[in-house]
Each structure stands twice: as structure tokens, then as C-alpha cells.
Amino acid sequence: MAKRKISISFKEKYEDVYLYLIEMKKRKENISEYICRLIKADMEGSSNWQEEVRKIVIDTLQSNKFPLNNPHYSSHQIDNRLSDEDIELINNLF
């Protein structure tokens, strides 16, 4: 067993996170490994999932020859629209 231990507390607003970890424990999954991988990804900056999703969507649209230039929006307005509306939708889906 590891000698480096840490205790964490969960505020009420994170009860769903706590319950998720409890379910992992019931399935005998390694919670410490899971948390360490998440933190490591954050430290390395590889947790920018929003940019990854954006790239995938744009690549998919372009590969299907869907026009991305809309004359009614400047590129700045499109980025803002993606940031405000689409990311909200993506967050709700995941």
C-alpha cells in the first residue's frame, strides 16, 4: 500500500462526484489511479476537451463539404457563439 495518502472532503454540490467514486469502489476499481490520471492530464494540459471537440466537429463538417463561412457572422461572432451556446450544449450532454 502507498505511504503517500491524502484525505478529501466533498461539498454537498459535489455529491454526485462522491457517489460516482463510491460506485467505482464497489466495482473494485482503483480510485487513486483514476484521480491521479485526471490530475496528471490537467497538469500536462491535455484536458482541453473543449478544443478537441471543436476540432473534431470542424474536421467532420469540412470532410462532408459543409460550408463553414456564414456571411451573416464574422469569425469572431462564430467563435463566441460556439463558446457560449455549443459548449453549454456539449456540457449538458456529457
Secondary structure as UniProt FT lines:
FT   HELIX           12..14
FT   HELIX           15..26
FT   TURN            27..28
FT   HELIX           31..43
FT   TURN            44..47
FT   HELIX           49..63
FT   TURN            64..65
FT   TURN            71..72
FT   HELIX           75..81
FT   HELIX           82..86
FT   HELIX           87..93
//
